[in-house]
């Protein structure tokens, strides 16, 4: 009796998803190790260590740009090989992290380190979500997690005399980008993210809740605190629901 080709295809897809999740997990571990070293020697270290790491961060920024270019080039060269392409994406992501974090840490120190210490594990979890979950769930959770970070920034830096207004402007731009993404998905403009027959209800819900939470964060830092908790509960509930559904 012939084997079921669909079963074989699903098995290969699961293997590829597991491989991609592992690659991005270890990429995130490298990023977390970098942040640990920065916090230890640049933020909390002695003066000599901090001065030395200030120079190292300039080098890491340049190295990150080079790794980004290499990763993008490899992704293009390996576009027909799904397994190798994952390495290209991981390299490009690591390059973006090294370049961006090095620049921002030199500018804002502890605030930037704290921000990236939150962003990196969130990105690691989302990579696993994108690898194994339905695309509708992946998009919805990505929007909600990005909104949580945006609200946190509004709460943390909204009262700053120098960064308060730029942070609010960036939050508004973020909402416009989310609205544009949802419109493009609704009009089937970007089917490589979601198939044409996808159920957009979770994405609409995520967009509406994100808009409400970010607007509250823009208006009031106190309201931002409660908005973060509410969105966090929604993220947890949605993740549990889709995990049970997958099982």
C-alpha positions as CSV (number, residue, x, y, z in Angstrom):
1,X,0.0,0.0,0.0
2,X,1.3,3.4,-0.9
3,X,2.2,5.8,1.9
4,X,0.1,8.9,2.5
5,X,2.0,11.8,0.7
6,X,0.1,14.3,2.8
7,X,1.3,12.7,6.0
8,X,4.9,12.7,4.8
9,X,4.6,16.4,3.9
10,X,3.2,17.2,7.3
11,X,6.1,15.4,8.9
12,X,8.6,17.2,6.9
13,X,6.9,20.5,7.7
14,X,7.1,19.7,11.5
15,X,10.8,18.8,11.2
16,X,11.5,22.1,9.4
17,X,9.5,24.1,12.0
18,X,11.4,22.4,14.8
19,X,14.7,23.1,13.1
20,X,13.8,26.8,12.6
21,X,12.6,27.2,16.2
22,X,15.9,25.7,17.5
23,X,18.0,27.9,15.3
24,X,16.2,31.1,16.4
25,X,16.2,29.9,20.0
26,X,20.0,29.7,20.1
27,X,20.2,33.0,18.2
28,X,18.2,34.5,21.1
29,X,20.5,32.9,23.6
30,X,23.5,34.6,22.0
31,X,21.6,37.9,22.1
32,X,20.8,37.4,25.8
33,X,24.4,36.5,26.6
34,X,25.5,39.7,24.9
35,X,23.0,41.7,27.0
36,X,24.3,40.0,30.2
37,X,27.9,40.9,29.4
38,X,26.8,44.5,28.6
39,X,24.9,44.8,31.9
40,X,27.8,43.3,33.9
41,X,30.7,45.3,32.4
42,X,29.2,48.4,30.8
43,X,26.3,49.3,33.1
44,X,27.4,47.9,36.4
45,X,31.1,47.5,35.9
46,X,34.0,49.6,37.0
47,X,35.0,52.8,35.2
48,X,37.8,51.1,33.3
49,X,35.5,48.3,32.2
50,X,32.7,50.8,31.2
51,X,35.2,52.8,29.1
52,X,36.6,49.7,27.4
53,X,33.1,48.4,26.6
54,X,32.1,51.8,25.2
55,X,34.7,51.1,22.5
56,X,33.6,47.5,22.2
57,X,30.1,48.6,21.5
58,X,31.2,50.6,18.5
59,X,32.9,47.5,17.1
60,X,29.8,45.4,17.8
61,X,27.7,48.0,15.9
62,X,29.9,47.7,12.9
63,X,30.1,43.9,13.2
64,X,26.3,43.8,13.4
65,X,26.0,45.7,10.2
66,X,28.4,43.3,8.5
67,X,26.5,40.2,9.9
68,X,23.2,41.7,8.7
69,X,24.5,42.1,5.1
70,X,26.0,38.6,5.2
71,X,22.7,37.1,6.5
72,X,20.6,38.9,3.9
73,X,23.0,37.8,1.1
74,X,22.9,34.2,2.2
75,X,19.1,34.2,2.5
76,X,19.0,35.4,-1.1
77,X,21.5,32.8,-2.3
78,X,19.7,30.0,-0.4
79,X,16.2,31.1,-1.2
80,X,15.4,27.7,-2.8
81,X,16.8,25.7,0.2
82,X,14.4,26.2,3.2
83,X,16.9,24.7,5.7
84,X,19.8,26.8,4.7
85,X,17.6,29.9,4.4
86,X,16.8,29.7,8.1
87,X,20.5,30.3,8.9
88,X,20.5,33.3,6.7
89,X,17.5,34.7,8.4
90,X,19.0,34.0,11.9
91,X,22.2,35.7,10.9
92,X,20.3,38.8,9.6
93,X,18.3,39.0,12.8
94,X,21.4,38.7,14.9
95,X,23.1,41.4,12.8
96,X,20.1,43.8,13.3
97,X,20.2,43.1,17.0
98,X,23.9,43.7,17.4
99,X,23.9,46.9,15.4
100,X,20.7,48.4,16.8
101,X,21.3,47.4,20.4
102,X,24.9,48.6,20.5
103,X,23.9,52.1,19.2
104,X,21.0,52.5,21.5
105,X,22.8,51.1,24.6
106,X,25.6,53.7,24.1
107,X,22.9,56.4,23.9
108,X,20.4,55.3,26.7
109,X,22.3,52.7,28.7
110,X,20.1,51.0,31.3
111,X,16.8,51.9,29.6
112,X,18.0,50.3,26.3
113,X,19.4,47.3,28.1
114,X,16.1,46.7,29.9
115,X,14.2,47.2,26.7
116,X,16.2,44.6,24.8
117,X,16.1,42.2,27.7
118,X,12.3,42.2,27.2
119,X,12.3,42.2,23.4
120,X,14.7,39.3,23.0
121,X,12.8,36.7,24.9
122,X,9.5,37.9,23.4
123,X,11.0,37.5,19.9
124,X,12.2,34.0,20.8
125,X,8.7,33.0,21.9
126,X,7.2,34.5,18.8
127,X,9.6,32.6,16.5
128,X,8.4,29.4,18.1
129,X,4.8,30.6,17.7
130,X,5.4,31.4,14.0
131,X,7.0,28.0,13.5
132,X,4.2,25.8,15.0
133,X,1.0,27.8,15.3
134,X,-1.6,28.9,12.8
135,X,-0.7,32.0,10.9
136,X,-3.7,33.9,12.2
137,X,-2.6,33.2,15.8
138,X,1.0,34.2,15.0
139,X,0.0,37.5,13.5
140,X,-2.4,38.3,16.3
141,X,0.1,37.5,19.0
142,X,2.9,39.4,17.2
143,X,0.7,42.5,17.1
144,X,-0.2,42.2,20.8
145,X,3.4,41.6,21.9
146,X,4.6,44.6,19.9
147,X,1.8,46.7,21.4
148,X,2.9,45.6,24.9
149,X,6.4,46.9,24.2
150,X,5.0,50.1,22.8
151,X,2.9,50.7,25.9
152,X,5.9,49.9,28.1
153,X,7.9,52.5,26.3
154,X,5.1,55.1,26.7
155,X,5.0,54.3,30.4
156,X,8.7,54.3,30.9
157,X,9.7,57.3,28.8
158,X,6.4,59.2,28.4
159,X,7.3,61.6,31.2
160,X,10.8,62.3,29.9
161,X,11.4,65.9,28.8
162,X,13.5,64.9,25.9
163,X,12.0,61.6,24.8
164,X,8.3,62.0,25.8
165,X,7.1,63.6,22.6
166,X,9.2,61.4,20.2
167,X,8.0,58.2,22.0
168,X,4.3,59.4,21.6
169,X,4.9,60.2,17.9
170,X,6.5,56.7,17.4
171,X,3.5,55.1,19.2
172,X,1.1,56.9,16.8
173,X,3.2,55.8,13.8
174,X,3.1,52.2,15.2
175,X,-0.7,52.3,15.3
176,X,-0.8,53.5,11.7
177,X,1.5,50.7,10.7
178,X,-0.7,48.2,12.4
179,X,-3.8,49.7,10.7
180,X,-2.0,49.5,7.4
181,X,-1.1,45.8,8.0
182,X,-4.6,44.9,8.9
183,X,-6.0,46.7,5.8
184,X,-3.5,44.9,3.6
185,X,-4.4,41.6,5.0
186,X,-8.1,42.3,4.6
187,X,-7.6,43.3,1.0
188,X,-5.4,40.2,0.3
189,X,-2.5,42.4,-0.6
190,X,0.1,40.4,1.3
191,X,-0.9,36.7,1.0
192,X,2.6,35.5,1.9
193,X,1.8,36.4,5.5
194,X,-1.8,35.0,5.6
195,X,-3.5,32.9,3.0
196,X,-6.5,34.4,1.2
197,X,-9.0,32.2,3.1
198,X,-7.6,32.9,6.5
199,X,-9.9,33.9,9.4
200,X,-9.0,37.5,10.3
201,X,-11.1,37.7,13.5
202,X,-8.1,37.2,15.8
203,X,-6.1,39.8,13.9
204,X,-9.0,42.3,14.1
205,X,-9.3,41.7,17.8
206,X,-5.6,42.1,18.4
207,X,-5.6,45.4,16.4
208,X,-8.6,46.8,18.3
209,X,-7.1,45.9,21.7
210,X,-3.7,47.2,20.7
211,X,-5.2,50.5,19.5
212,X,-7.0,50.9,22.8
213,X,-4.0,50.0,24.9
214,X,-1.5,52.2,23.0
215,X,-3.9,55.2,23.0
216,X,-4.2,54.8,26.8
217,X,-0.5,54.7,27.1
218,X,-0.1,57.8,25.1
219,X,-2.6,59.7,27.2
220,X,-1.6,58.5,30.7
221,X,1.4,56.7,32.1
222,X,-0.9,55.4,34.9
223,X,-3.4,54.0,32.4
224,X,-0.5,52.5,30.5
225,X,0.3,50.3,33.5
226,X,-3.2,48.8,33.6
227,X,-3.3,48.5,29.8
228,X,-0.2,46.4,29.9
229,X,-1.7,44.0,32.4
230,X,-4.9,43.7,30.4
231,X,-3.1,43.0,27.2
232,X,-0.8,40.6,29.0
233,X,-3.8,38.6,30.1
234,X,-5.2,38.6,26.6
235,X,-1.9,37.3,25.2
236,X,-1.8,34.5,27.8
237,X,-5.4,33.5,27.1
238,X,-4.9,33.6,23.3
239,X,-1.7,31.5,23.6
240,X,-3.4,28.9,25.8
241,X,-6.4,28.7,23.5
242,X,-4.3,28.1,20.4
243,X,-2.1,25.7,22.2
244,X,-5.1,23.6,23.1
245,X,-6.4,23.9,19.6
246,X,-3.1,22.8,18.1
247,X,-3.0,19.7,20.4
